[in-house]
Amino acid sequence: MPSEHVPTENAAPGRSTTRTLLRLWPYVRPVRARLTTAAFVAIVASLLSIVIPLVLKWLVDGPVAAGDTTGVWFGALYLLLLGVAEAVLFGIRRWLVARPLANVEATMRADLYERLQRLPIAFHDRWASGQLLSRGTTDLMLVRMFLAFPLTFLLVNGVTILAGYVLLLAQDWSLGLVLLTPVLPLVALSNLFERRYGVVARTAQDQVGDLTTVVEESVLGIRIVKGFGRHRSQARAFRALAEHLRGTELAKARLLAMIWSVITALPELAIGATLVLGTVQVADGDLSAGTLVAFLSTALALRWPVESIGFLLAMSQEAATATERYFEVMDAPEEQETTGTTKGTTTPDGVRFEGVTFRYPDAPDEAPPVLDGIDLHIRPGETMALVGGTGSGKTTLTALVPRLHEATTGRILLDGADIALMEREKLRSLVSMAFEEPTLFSASVGENVLMGAEGAGDPELRRALGVAQADGFVDRLPEKADTQVGEQGLSLSGGQRQRLALARAVVGRPRFLVLDDPLSALDVHTEARVEAALREVLKETTALVVAHRPSTVMLADRVALLSHGRIAAVGTHQELLRSNAEYAWLMSGEGNETR
């Protein structure tokens, strides 16, 4: 199971909630007109609720005191109309924000997905997939909810409270001052709550990402889980993470309950004191009954705007942490394109590695580089086999050619052109790869293969399937090349997936081909047929092939032995067998078993 590791370099403990939420402005700006209109409509609707007490004052001091039945009915009608108008306006507000905020969420999700495609492989190596998934789903839902409700109602309730207190002070300044007494304690408590809740909310959202990772890995690795009978241990791991999340959610609930109870209790005490003082004033003749009714009705109308402060602050904090998590990905540095010009030779020169060194960006300073001073020349049209023991750096070396990783020092040249100065799109149109672990997508067989060449059609598809000896089993599928292979291609065997990955690599007739042990999952007979077809393809390209078996090495014109991150020897298969003991050992049965 994964560790509960979350890269949070940008998550500053003392970050400003307002400053964090302001980063949403570029997404909100296109819909600001509708959101502003919705806020204005909500303010009008909310202010209608404090007009009702004024109607009550008129009703009590006028028609009720005078026994005017007609006036009472008119007063009741006014109250009904105000209530209906308030309800209609809140409905309009909801209609105004629904569509634009759905668009905001969709735009943010699309930008996040696009960003993930542009981030370097090193980023994806560090981040758990569940953490990225939760940022694109749960976190963006929290952002949308904030824009739909707290963003508007923090303003609406603030305006309502301000207008309500002005009205209270205008009706009776002494009673109004009594109701104002809880304001300072509430501001102090809200500030304390905001800081504490923000920390707990961030923890909870990170734990959701960890939990998502466990679920995703368990589903994708269900064959391993079942095959080794590890369902109980996986369930225990899931329960442990779920318990951690449960504890964090309970901590959030306790904080919310505390602030809610305080925000509710203090205004209620103030209203109670006001009721006592107001009743005394009415009894003494210093205050009319209608004014007291209006005063208390206004105070009660302000209960929800005041009591909702804790709820709105909690949602705002969760939205702030969600926004922070979202921009942690969006702020990650992309693969940088260089601005230099590529100057290649006029004649093909193949692939050259000149003093290439590579170490992973997050490796300790004292750790030796994975590759150290690689000098290697693959001649034009030549196939070079790359052989080495486990951990020698073979896969890393192949990943440098299409710039999945960047060389730390040194240069890699394709026909004399430095790949560090090439646009990645151009580079990857020249270089095609097949990885040892084939990855297929939830699409048809044909769509998976044709991903290797933009604009390729059925003739290229059939040729590539033939080279990979995949046309036979593809034609036996229910819908042939249109058959959906399912998630990760798990409906196919390992050998079938590997052949489709090989077909994807060769479908575009690339100038440079990089194959990372492409035949490891094939049986002996299929491997022989694939090798025979692949030889014809290799005549048309310059290729680097990671090999572990003599049969794969025999596809190559020459062999390079990689040992401890360095090129130890280069020659033909027979030459290295005679002159290099390490190579002979690797090509022996014992060496193959340890690869």
Stockholm file with secondary structure:
# STOCKHOLM 1.0

chainA/1-595         MPSEHVPTENAAPGRSTTRTLLRLWPYVRPVRARLTTAAFVAIVASLLSIVIPLVLKWLVDGPVAAGDTTGVWFGALYLLLLGVAEAVLFGIRRWLVARPLANVEATMRADLYERLQRLPIAFHDRWASGQLLSRGTTDLMLVRMFLAFPLTFLLVNGVTILAGYVLLLAQDWSLGLVLLTPVLPLVALSNLFERRYGVVARTAQDQVGDLTTVVEESVLGIRIVKGFGRHRSQARAFRALAEHLRGTELAKARLLAMIWSVITALPELAIGATLVLGTVQVADGDLSAGTLVAFLSTALALRWPVESIGFLLAMSQEAATATERYFEVMDAPEEQETTGTTKGTTTPDGVRFEGVTFRYPDAPDEAPPVLDGIDLHIRPGETMALVGGTGSGKTTLTALVPRLHEATTGRILLDGADIALMEREKLRSLVSMAFEEPTLFSASVGENVLMGAEGAGDPELRRALGVAQADGFVDRLPEKADTQVGEQGLSLSGGQRQRLALARAVVGRPRFLVLDDPLSALDVHTEARVEAALREVLKETTALVVAHRPSTVMLADRVALLSHGRIAAVGTHQELLRSNAEYAWLMSGEGNETR
#=GR chainA/1-595 SS CCCCCCCCTTCCTTCCHHHHHGGGHHHHGGGHHHHHHHHHHHHHHHHHHHHHHHHHHHHIIIIIHHTCHHHHHHHHHHHHHHHHHHHHHHHHHHHHHHHHHHHHHHHHHHHHHHHHHHSCHHHHHHSCHHHHHHHHTHHHHHHHHHHHTHHHHHHHHHHHHHHHHHHHHHHCHHHHHHHHTTHHHHHHHHHHHHHHHHHHHHHHHHHHHHHHHHHHHHHHTHHHHHHTTCHHHHHHHHHHHHHHHHHHHHHHHHHHHHHHHHHHHHHHHHHHHHHHHHHHHHHHTSSCHHHHHHHHHHHHHTHHHHHHHHHHHHHHHHHHHHHHHHHHHHTSCCCCCCCSCCCCCSSCCCEEEEEEEECCTTSCTTSCCSEEEEEEEECTTCEEEEEECTTSSHHHHHHHTTTSSCCSEEEEEETTEEGGGSCHHHHHHHEEEECSSCCCCSSBHHHHHHTTSTTCCHHHHHHHHHHTTCHHHHHTSTTGGGCBCCGGGTTSCHHHHHHHHHHHHHTTCCSEEEEESTTTTSCHHHHHHHHHHHHHHHTTSEEEEECCSHHHHTTCSEEEEEETTEEEEEECHHHHHHHCHHHHHHHSHHHHHTC
#=GC SS_cons         CCCCCCCCTTCCTTCCHHHHHGGGHHHHGGGHHHHHHHHHHHHHHHHHHHHHHHHHHHHIIIIIHHTCHHHHHHHHHHHHHHHHHHHHHHHHHHHHHHHHHHHHHHHHHHHHHHHHHHSCHHHHHHSCHHHHHHHHTHHHHHHHHHHHTHHHHHHHHHHHHHHHHHHHHHHCHHHHHHHHTTHHHHHHHHHHHHHHHHHHHHHHHHHHHHHHHHHHHHHHTHHHHHHTTCHHHHHHHHHHHHHHHHHHHHHHHHHHHHHHHHHHHHHHHHHHHHHHHHHHHHHHTSSCHHHHHHHHHHHHHTHHHHHHHHHHHHHHHHHHHHHHHHHHHHTSCCCCCCCSCCCCCSSCCCEEEEEEEECCTTSCTTSCCSEEEEEEEECTTCEEEEEECTTSSHHHHHHHTTTSSCCSEEEEEETTEEGGGSCHHHHHHHEEEECSSCCCCSSBHHHHHHTTSTTCCHHHHHHHHHHTTCHHHHHTSTTGGGCBCCGGGTTSCHHHHHHHHHHHHHTTCCSEEEEESTTTTSCHHHHHHHHHHHHHHHTTSEEEEECCSHHHHTTCSEEEEEETTEEEEEECHHHHHHHCHHHHHHHSHHHHHTC
//
